[in-house]
């Protein structure tokens, strides 16, 4: 299941609770963490990744790594206006990238081992990207945000505790 399904579900659950009067609007954090435009952008990237993986030659490491790089770059781009991919989202998205490959018959452990990496480092194996400003950065799925966010607290957000 795409991570966005859970994010949208939490948003809908909190919106319903606010409407029912069982949750104070200030405590409805999910809409701030996963705004509809963000989840739509991520869904678009993940749908393209699913199509790419379904069509690729799973015997070709190069084709697989290209698909992984494409989804990581796409997620970076989708997140740019929002800054919504933090540690939890990053982990969920990385697990999803792995699961799509596994479902397509790719031995992800063997794939990453051929690059002397552990399976959990799948999205970290993507080459560093050069931004338009000439600075180097690692993909967002692995290193963009610190473990503890510096984002201002949004009324009752679990990340603000």
C-alpha positions as CSV (number, residue, x, y, z in Angstrom):
1,X,0.0,0.0,0.0
2,X,1.3,3.4,-0.9
3,X,2.3,5.6,2.1
4,X,0.0,8.3,0.8
5,X,-3.1,6.1,1.5
6,X,-2.3,6.2,5.2
7,X,-1.5,9.9,5.1
8,X,-4.8,10.7,3.4
9,X,-6.7,8.5,5.7
10,X,-5.3,10.3,8.8
11,X,-6.2,13.7,7.2
12,X,-9.8,12.5,6.6
13,X,-10.1,11.0,10.0
14,X,-9.0,14.2,11.7
15,X,-11.2,16.3,9.4
16,X,-14.2,14.2,10.4
17,X,-13.3,14.5,14.1
18,X,-13.1,18.3,13.8
19,X,-16.5,18.3,12.0
20,X,-18.0,16.1,14.7
21,X,-16.5,18.3,17.4
22,X,-14.4,15.6,19.0
23,X,-11.1,17.1,17.9
24,X,-10.1,20.8,18.3
25,X,-9.0,22.3,15.0
26,X,-5.7,23.2,16.5
27,X,-5.1,19.5,17.2
28,X,-5.7,18.5,13.6
29,X,-2.1,18.2,12.5
30,X,-2.4,15.8,9.6
31,X,-3.5,18.3,7.0
32,X,-0.4,20.4,7.8
33,X,1.9,17.4,7.5
34,X,0.4,16.0,4.4
35,X,-1.5,18.6,2.4
36,X,-3.6,17.4,-0.5
37,X,-1.3,19.0,-3.1
38,X,1.7,17.2,-1.6
39,X,0.0,13.7,-1.5
40,X,-1.3,14.2,-5.0
41,X,2.3,15.0,-6.2
42,X,3.7,12.0,-4.4
43,X,1.0,9.7,-5.8
44,X,1.8,10.9,-9.3
45,X,5.5,10.0,-8.8
46,X,4.7,6.6,-7.2
47,X,2.3,5.7,-10.0
48,X,5.0,6.5,-12.6
49,X,7.5,4.4,-10.6
50,X,5.0,1.5,-10.5
51,X,4.6,1.7,-14.3
52,X,8.3,1.9,-14.8
53,X,9.1,-1.1,-12.7
54,X,6.3,-3.2,-14.3
55,X,7.8,-2.5,-17.7
56,X,11.5,-2.9,-16.9
57,X,13.9,-5.8,-17.4
58,X,14.3,-7.1,-13.9
59,X,17.5,-8.9,-14.9
60,X,19.2,-5.6,-15.6
61,X,20.7,-3.9,-12.6
62,X,21.2,-0.7,-14.6
63,X,17.4,-0.6,-15.5
64,X,16.5,-1.2,-11.9
65,X,18.8,1.5,-10.5
66,X,17.6,3.9,-13.2
67,X,14.0,3.4,-11.9
68,X,15.1,3.9,-8.3
69,X,17.0,7.1,-9.2
70,X,14.0,8.3,-11.2
71,X,11.6,7.8,-8.3
72,X,13.9,9.4,-5.8
73,X,14.4,12.5,-8.0
74,X,10.7,12.6,-8.6
75,X,10.0,12.5,-4.9
76,X,12.6,15.2,-4.3
77,X,10.8,17.4,-6.8
78,X,7.4,16.7,-5.4
79,X,8.6,17.5,-1.9
80,X,10.4,20.7,-2.8
81,X,7.5,23.2,-2.3
82,X,6.3,21.5,0.9
83,X,9.2,20.1,2.9
84,X,6.9,17.4,4.0
85,X,9.2,14.4,3.7
86,X,10.7,13.9,7.1
87,X,12.1,10.8,8.9
88,X,8.8,8.9,9.1
89,X,7.8,9.7,5.5
90,X,11.3,9.0,4.2
91,X,11.2,5.5,5.8
92,X,7.8,4.7,4.5
93,X,8.7,5.8,1.0
94,X,12.0,3.9,1.1
95,X,10.1,0.7,2.2
96,X,7.5,1.3,-0.6
97,X,10.3,1.7,-3.3
98,X,11.7,-1.7,-2.0
99,X,8.3,-3.4,-2.0
100,X,7.4,-2.4,-5.6
101,X,10.7,-3.9,-6.7
102,X,10.2,-7.1,-4.6
103,X,6.7,-7.5,-6.0
104,X,8.2,-7.3,-9.5
105,X,10.5,-10.2,-8.7
106,X,13.7,-8.2,-7.9
107,X,15.9,-9.6,-5.2
108,X,16.6,-6.3,-3.5
109,X,19.1,-7.8,-1.1
110,X,21.2,-9.2,-3.9
111,X,20.8,-5.9,-5.9
112,X,22.1,-3.8,-3.1
113,X,24.8,-6.4,-2.2
114,X,26.2,-6.0,-5.7
115,X,27.0,-2.4,-4.6
116,X,28.3,-3.5,-1.2
117,X,25.3,-2.1,0.6
118,X,22.6,-3.5,2.9
119,X,19.1,-3.9,1.6
120,X,17.9,-1.0,3.9
121,X,20.2,1.3,1.9
122,X,18.4,0.9,-1.4
123,X,17.5,4.6,-1.8
124,X,20.9,5.7,-0.3
125,X,22.7,3.9,-3.2
126,X,21.4,6.4,-5.7
127,X,24.2,8.6,-6.9
128,X,24.5,12.1,-5.5
129,X,22.6,14.6,-7.6
130,X,23.7,18.0,-8.8
131,X,21.2,20.8,-8.2
132,X,20.7,23.6,-10.6
133,X,22.7,25.9,-8.4
134,X,25.7,23.6,-8.7
135,X,25.6,22.4,-5.0
136,X,25.8,18.8,-4.3
137,X,23.1,17.1,-2.2
138,X,22.1,13.5,-1.4
139,X,18.6,12.3,-2.2
140,X,15.9,13.5,0.2
141,X,14.8,10.1,1.1
142,X,17.9,9.5,3.1
143,X,19.5,12.6,4.4
144,X,17.4,15.8,3.9
145,X,16.0,16.3,7.4
146,X,17.5,15.7,10.9
147,X,16.0,13.0,13.1
148,X,14.4,15.8,15.2
149,X,12.7,18.4,13.2
150,X,13.1,22.1,13.7
151,X,9.7,22.7,12.1
152,X,7.5,24.9,14.3
153,X,5.0,22.9,16.3
154,X,1.5,22.8,14.8
155,X,-1.1,22.4,17.6
156,X,-0.6,19.0,19.0
157,X,1.5,17.5,16.2
158,X,3.3,14.3,17.3
159,X,6.5,15.7,15.9
160,X,6.3,18.7,18.3
161,X,6.3,16.5,21.4
